[in-house]
Amino acid sequence: MPLESAIPILAYLEHAATVTFYKEVLGFECNADWDGYIMCSREKIEIHLWKCDNEEIPKHTGCYVRVSDIKNLYSEYEKQGIIHPNGKLEVKPWGMVQFSILDNSGNIINFGERLIH
């Protein structure tokens, strides 16, 4: 199949704070910034972000990132204090162990690992 990957495009509110959050808190590299469009990556994952002025938009968007070492990533982000209060690490009925964070603009990012590979 020719499909290779999907890249979420999330809204952000403030440029400098978003670049800082994705780099210093989430551990991503911000590889490109073109006219307010930010492209970030970490290992095989890319997240793109577009500038928006409506603070309600990021509150209603997000993405799901599949990972292979959920416990270590959870520990890393837990130390940063960014785990969503309702998104602690837990086994879900759909066969994933997952947790959630909110980025600095309010986008939810869910991280999950399959229980059975």
Secondary structure, DSSP 8 states (H G I E B T S, - for coil): --------EEEES-HHHHHHIIIIIT--EEEEEETTEEEEEETTEEEEEEE-S-TTTGGG-EEEEE-S-HHHHHHHHHHHT-B-TT--SEE-TTSEEEEEEE-TTS-EEEEEEES--
